[in-house]
Amino acid sequence: MKNKKQTLQLSLLPGRLEAGCDEAGRGCLAGPVVAAAVILPAGFENELLNDSKKLSEKQRYQLRPIIEEQALAFGVGIVSHTEIDEINILNASFLAMHRAVEQLQQQPEHLLIDGNRFKAYPGIGHTCIVKGDGKLLPIAAASILAKTYRDDLMNEIHQQFPNYAWDKNKGYPTKAHRQAIAQYGVSPHHRLSFRLLDDQLKLNL
């Protein structure tokens, strides 16, 4: 058994300008889906950087300014809950990534997409990598930005609707979140196309 920590790769194909892309909030019941795109410089190293889900909240926020300062370019794309209801969450995830790529001040030659599906971005090739946020540094960096920017947004709307405890669950379908929906009804930020309640909970509209 190896004790040495697995090192994430900086690129899929060295010498090519690649942007890592990832999203956060796909499985949530409320709030937007947020994606990020990040181009890291040659020689970039950071031992802490990994899949955002494997890091603590403190570590994610510690890494965010490092990524933003050292990246050649980064962009963040947001798709609202109402847009999600209109075009479905899969298409919304693709759209959020497209919007993130649009924000890049430098155009990449190739996109590294976390996951197994993507809608091609005009003029730029892509490679889908399952669990890519645990394999490639640009995707891991994108996962950090997507997660922290989305968490900031959920913390903001929590101030308006504290009953749902979005500061803790960030809109994910926890038991307490579903119970709050049953008790207080649907907020203006919930995704109405999602199954908001377990079958045994009655919605109080």
C-alpha positions in Angstrom: 0.0 0.0 0.0 1.4 3.4 -1.0 1.7 6.1 1.6 2.7 8.7 -0.9 -0.1 11.1 -1.8 -1.3 10.7 -5.4 -0.2 13.7 -7.4 -2.7 15.4 -9.8 -1.5 16.0 -13.3 -1.1 19.6 -14.5 -2.2 18.8 -18.1 -3.7 16.1 -20.2 -1.4 16.9 -23.2 1.6 19.0 -22.2 2.3 22.0 -24.4 -1.4 22.7 -25.2 -3.2 25.6 -23.5 -5.9 23.7 -21.6 -8.8 25.0 -19.4 -10.2 22.8 -16.7 -14.0 23.1 -16.3 -16.3 21.9 -13.4 -19.6 22.8 -11.9 -21.2 22.9 -8.4 -24.8 22.6 -7.3 -26.1 20.2 -9.9 -27.9 18.0 -7.3 -29.3 20.9 -5.2 -33.0 21.6 -4.7 -32.5 25.4 -4.6 -30.2 28.1 -6.0 -28.2 28.3 -9.2 -25.7 25.9 -10.8 -22.2 27.5 -10.9 -19.3 26.5 -13.1 -15.8 27.7 -13.4 -13.0 27.4 -16.0 -9.4 27.7 -15.1 -6.1 27.9 -17.2 -3.1 27.2 -15.0 0.4 28.2 -15.9 3.2 25.8 -16.9 5.0 24.6 -13.8 2.1 25.3 -11.4 2.3 23.3 -8.2 0.2 23.1 -5.1 0.2 20.1 -2.8 -3.1 20.9 -1.2 -5.1 21.4 -4.4 -7.5 18.5 -5.0 -11.1 17.7 -5.8 -13.1 20.3 -3.8 -15.2 17.5 -2.2 -12.1 16.1 -0.6 -11.2 19.4 1.1 -12.6 21.2 4.0 -14.4 24.5 3.6 -11.4 26.3 5.2 -9.0 24.7 2.7 -11.3 25.6 -0.3 -11.3 29.2 0.7 -7.6 29.1 1.4 -7.0 27.9 -2.2 -9.3 30.3 -4.0 -7.1 33.4 -3.9 -4.1 31.3 -4.8 -5.9 30.0 -7.9 -7.2 33.4 -8.9 -3.8 35.1 -8.5 -1.7 32.4 -10.2 -4.0 31.3 -13.0 -3.4 32.6 -16.5 -7.1 33.1 -16.7 -10.3 32.0 -14.9 -14.0 32.5 -15.4 -17.2 31.8 -13.5 -20.6 31.1 -15.1 -23.9 31.0 -13.3 -27.3 29.6 -14.5 -30.2 30.5 -12.3 -32.8 28.2 -10.8 -35.4 29.5 -13.2 -33.2 28.7 -16.2 -32.6 25.2 -14.8 -36.4 24.7 -14.7 -36.7 25.8 -18.3 -33.8 23.8 -19.9 -33.2 21.0 -17.3 -30.2 20.6 -15.1 -28.0 18.7 -17.6 -28.3 21.5 -20.2 -27.9 24.1 -17.4 -24.6 22.5 -16.3 -23.3 22.7 -19.9 -24.5 26.3 -20.2 -22.8 27.3 -16.9 -19.5 25.9 -18.2 -20.0 27.7 -21.5 -20.6 30.9 -19.6 -17.4 30.3 -17.5 -15.3 29.7 -20.7 -16.8 33.0 -22.2 -15.3 34.8 -19.2 -11.8 33.7 -19.8 -9.5 36.5 -20.9 -7.4 34.1 -22.8 -8.9 31.5 -25.1 -7.8 27.9 -24.4 -6.9 25.5 -27.1 -8.7 22.6 -25.4 -11.3 22.1 -22.6 -10.9 19.5 -19.8 -14.4 18.7 -18.7 -15.2 16.9 -15.4 -17.7 14.2 -16.1 -18.7 12.0 -19.0 -20.9 14.4 -21.1 -20.6 17.9 -22.5 -22.1 20.0 -25.2 -19.2 21.2 -27.5 -18.1 24.8 -27.1 -17.9 26.5 -30.5 -14.3 26.5 -31.8 -12.7 24.6 -28.9 -12.2 20.9 -28.6 -12.8 19.1 -25.3 -12.1 15.9 -23.5 -14.5 14.5 -20.8 -12.8 12.9 -17.8 -14.8 11.0 -15.2 -13.7 12.2 -11.7 -11.4 14.6 -13.5 -11.4 16.9 -10.4 -9.3 14.2 -8.7 -7.0 13.6 -11.6 -6.1 17.0 -13.2 -5.1 20.2 -11.5 -7.0 22.6 -13.8 -10.3 20.7 -13.2 -9.6 20.6 -9.4 -9.0 24.4 -9.5 -12.2 24.9 -11.4 -14.0 22.7 -8.8 -12.7 25.0 -6.0 -13.9 28.2 -7.6 -17.3 26.8 -8.6 -17.9 25.4 -5.1 -16.8 28.6 -3.2 -18.6 31.0 -5.5 -21.8 29.0 -5.2 -21.4 28.7 -1.5 -21.1 32.5 -1.3 -24.4 32.9 -3.3 -26.2 30.4 -1.1 -25.0 32.2 2.1 -26.4 35.4 0.6 -29.8 34.1 -0.1 -29.9 32.3 3.3 -30.1 35.8 4.8 -33.4 36.3 3.1 -34.8 32.8 3.8 -33.1 31.5 6.9 -35.7 28.8 7.5 -34.1 26.5 5.0 -30.6 26.6 6.5 -28.9 27.2 3.2 -25.8 28.4 5.1 -25.3 24.8 6.2 -26.9 22.6 3.5 -26.2 25.0 0.5 -29.4 23.8 -1.1 -28.6 20.1 -1.2 -31.5 17.7 -0.4 -30.8 17.0 3.3 -33.5 15.6 5.5 -33.7 18.9 7.3 -34.0 20.8 4.1 -36.9 18.7 2.8 -38.6 19.0 6.2 -38.3 22.8 6.0 -39.9 22.8 2.5 -42.7 20.7 4.0 -43.1 23.1 6.9 -42.6 26.5 5.2 -43.4 25.7 1.5 -41.4 26.5 -1.5 -39.2 29.6 -1.6 -38.6 31.8 -4.7 -35.2 30.2 -5.1 -36.3 26.5 -5.2 -36.1 24.5 -8.5 -39.7 23.7 -9.2 -38.7 21.0 -11.8 -37.0 19.0 -9.0 -38.6 16.5 -6.6 -38.5 18.8 -3.6 -40.1 16.4 -1.1 -39.9 12.8 -0.1 -43.2 11.0 -0.8 -44.1 10.9 2.9 -43.8 14.6 3.3 -46.8 16.8 2.4 -46.1 20.2 0.8 -47.6 23.1 2.8 -48.3 25.7 0.1 
